């Protein structure tokens, strides 16, 4: 069978990560210096789709590393409602694969006009979003032909983590970021076939995570919908207990994306509770009685571990899509570049 664009692009993730680290270092250093000068008390993010999941990842990473609150700003505030935002002593990070969606571009322009230090993360350094921003971190990911974003999601998060490490001058995080190409190359070869067998005929699923892991759970749930026609919903491993767990009955599939961090004990406790309700639970990063443990890359810095995990998920979900009779490159009713206002 001929490889899909998605399969080839997943295989390119380690190389794309290495290329970003080599070619965009000067841009990262410049943006980090600007952040140190600004010393923001708030960071806003602007993004949609997979890029918004990357922004959620960076929200948790920045809050955990820098202690600065990060909030997502609705692009329609600027693009439709035409309302100014007061963002003095703030920074605004916009993330967009294409950098072309009018609402994202307008919000980034408005953020700058409102006093924010604006930083664009995009695969196209000459895009309107990049031009509307004070700084741009080019992803260097190369063309992404599959509608489902993979290497651009990974490099978007990588760009944010590299920026965070440089801004905070954190040597441990710098080393972890530098080691990502090797860790990602291990992740894309992992075998998640037990989960593929379980979801071959599934209609619904929950995907759980905590902290940065919740961001990749959200991204995984989107990919289940896009590529495989599965109605998957992402929840915090805490939030799922505040109502959604009521629909978890016998053989309901649950994927708990755990990594070695402070949230792992709570995530595994939730996984154990849902297993006791009869769910078919699959977990990474730990063993839970009655659940199936999926392989993952261990020994990683907790702020990079979820990013490595999603690379392995991408390789798995591409195969699941084909197993279920879908073309992972062309999800129904979707286009690669979505331009909204």
N, C-alpha and C positions, 0 to 999 in steps of 0.2 A: 504494500500500500504506500502511495506517495505521501511523504510527510506534509502536514498542514503548515501554513505560514506560522500558526501559533506554536507548533512544535519546534520549528526552526528558531523562532524568536525566543522561546524559553531556553533553548540550548545556547543562545547568544548572550544570555543574561550575565554570566561571569565576565565575558569579554567586554560587554558594554559597561559593566561596573569599573573594570580596570581602565577603560578608555576615559570615563568621566574623571576618575581620580588623577589621571595623567594630564588631560587636556584642560580641565576646568579649575585646576588648583589656583591659578592667579585670580580668577573671578571669585572663588570661595574666600581667599585671603582678603580681598578688597571688601567684600560684603561683611565679613566678620569684623574687620576694622571699623566699618561704618556702624555696626551694632554696638561695638564698645564705646564709640564716641556718643552715640545716641542714648545708650543706657536705658532702653525702653522699660516702662513699667507695665506695658501691655503689648501683646502681639495679637494681631488679627490675621485670620487666614481667609483666602478667597479661592474656591475651587468647586468643581462638580464631579460626580461620578467617581471613578477610581482615583482621580486626583484629590477628591475630597477625603477619601480614605487615607491617602498619603498625608493630607493635612491633619487628620485625626491622629495619625501615628506621631507626627511631629509635635502636636499639641501635648501629648503625654510625655514625649522625650524632653521637650523644653521645660515643661512644668516640673518634671522629676530632676532634671539636671540644673536648671537655672532658677527655679522657684518663681518664675514669672507666669502669670495667667495668660492663657491662649484661648481665644474665642473665634468661632467661625462667623463671618459676616455674610449675610444674604446678598448676593450680587444685585438682586432686584431693587434693593434700597437705592442704588445709584442708577441702574439701567431703566427701571420702570417708574419708580416713585420719585426719582430725581432729588433725593434728600441728601444734604451734606452730612458728613460725620466728623466729629471733633476727635482727631487722632494725634494731637500734639504729644510728644514724648512717647510715641508708640511706633511700632514697626508693623508692616503689613506684608505677608508672604502670599503671593499668588502662585498657584500650581495649575498648569494646563499643558497637556501633551502638545497641542497644536499652537496654543497661544492666540487663538483666533476667535473664540466665542465672544460675541459683542458684550454680553453682560459681565464676563470676567474682566475684559479689557476696560470697560467703563468703571467698574468698581475699583480697579487698581489705579486708574487715573484720579478718581475721586479721593482715594486714600492719600495719594500724594498731595493733592490740593488741600486735604484736611490736616496736613502736617506730618503724616507718617513717613518713615523711611520705607520705601517700597522695594521689594525684592521679588523678581520673577524667577520661577523654576519652570523651564519649558524645553522641549526638544528643538525649538526653532528660535535661534538667537536674534533673527530679524523679524520676528512676529510682532503684531500690534501690541500684545501684552508686554513683551520685552521692551519695546520702544516707549511704552507708557510708564515704565518703572525706572527707578534710580540705578538698580543693579539687576543683572541677569546671571543665573547659573545655568549654562547650556548643558543639557543632559548628555549629549554626545552618543545617544543610543542608536543612531542610524534609523533608517525608515522602518516603521512598524506597519505592516500590511494587514494583519489580522485586526478585525474590529475590537476584539477583546484585548485590552491593554495588559501587557505583562512586563516586558523589559523597561517600558517607560514608567510603570508604577515603581518598580524596584529602584531605578535610577533616580526617580523623584525623591523617594525616601532617603536614598543614599546621599543625594545633594543636601537635603536638610540636615542629616546627621553629620556630614562633613562640615557644614556651616556651623552647627552647634558645637562640635569639638574644637573648631578653630576659634570661634567666638569666646568660648569659656576656657580655652587653653588647657583642655583636659587631655592629658597624655594617654590615659587608659582608653578613652573613647577614640582618640586619634588612632591608636594601635588597632583597636577593634575595627574601625572603618577601613584601615589599610588592609586588614586581613579578609575583608568581605569577598573579594573575587574568588579566593580559594574556598571559603566556606560555601559560597553559592554554587561552585562547581561540584561540591559534594552533594548539596541538597537536590539538584535537578536529576540525580540518578537514584534517589530513594524509591523504594517499592511500597506503594500504598494499595496494592491489589486487593487486600481484604475489604477495604472501604469501597473500592470500585465494584466488587461483587455484590456488596450490600445495596449500593445505590443504583444498580443497573436498571431496576424497575421502580425506584422510589418516586414519589410525587412531592414530598415535603421533607424538610430537615431543619434542625437548629444548628447554628455554628456559634460556639461560645469562646470568649477570651476575656482578659482583663488588661487594663492599661494599654500599652502599645499592641498587645495581643488582641484587644478588642478591635483595633483598626484593621488588622489582617483578617479577623473573623468577618468583619463587614465586607472586606474585599472578596473573601472566599464566597460569602453568600451571594454577592453580585455575580461572581463568575459561575456559580451553579445555575443561576437564572439565565444569564447570557448564553452560555455555551451548551448547557445540558437540559434546559427546560425543567429544572427542579425549583419548586417554590421554597427557597431556603431563606431563613431569617436569622440575622445576627443579633446576639444579646451579650451584654456583660454577664459573666458567670454569677454575679450578684443580682442583676436586674431580672434575669430569667425567673428567679424565685418570687418576684413580685407580680405574679399573675400568669405569665406565659407558660410556666411549668404545668399549669392545669390541663393543657391539652396533650401532654406527654403521656402516652399510654404504651401498651405492649408493642414492642418492635418499632417504635418511633425512632428514626435515626438522629443521633446527636453527635456532632464533632466538636470536641473540646480541645482547643489549640493552646496547649500549655508550653511554657518555656521555664528555664531555671531562673526564677525571680521571686520577689517577695509575695506575689499573688498566687503562686502555684498551689500552696496548701488549700486556699479557699476554692480555687478552680477544681481541684481534685475532689474536694468535699461535695461540690455541686454535682460533679460527674457521678460520684458514688450515689448520691441521692436519686438522680435520674435513672441510674442503673437499677436501683431498688424499686423504682416505679415501673420497671419493665422495658425501658428504652434500650435500643441497641446503641451503645456508647462507644465511640472511638476517641482515643486520647493521645496526645503527644506530650513528651517531657516527663512522664510519670507512669506508674502502674496503678490501676484502680481495679479492685476485685470485681469481676464480672464484666469488665470492659476490655476492648481490644486496644492494645498499645501499638501505635504507628511509629515507624522509625523517624528520627530527626537527628540533626547535627547538634551534639552537646558541647559543653565547655565554652560557650560563647558569652560575651558581654551581654547583660540583660537588655540593653537598648538596641542591640543589633540582632539578637536571636529571633524575634518575630519576623524580621525581614527575610532572614534565611529560610524560615519555615514556609513563608508564602511562595518562595521559589519552588520548593518541593511540591507544594499544593498545585501550582500551575502545571507542572509536568503530569501530575495525576489527573487533573480535571480535563486536560486536553484529551487524554485517552478515554476518560469516562464519556465525554461528549461523543466521540466516534462510536464507542460501545453502544450508546443509546440511539445511534442513528442520526446524530446532528453533525453539521459542518461547523467546527469551532471557529472558523474564520469569518463566517457570515451569519451571525445570529438573525433570526427573523425580525424585521421591522427596524433594524438599527443601521446606523452609518458610522464610519470611522470618526469623522469630525462632526460633532454635534454643536451647532451654533444656536444658542438660545439668547433671549433678551430678558 
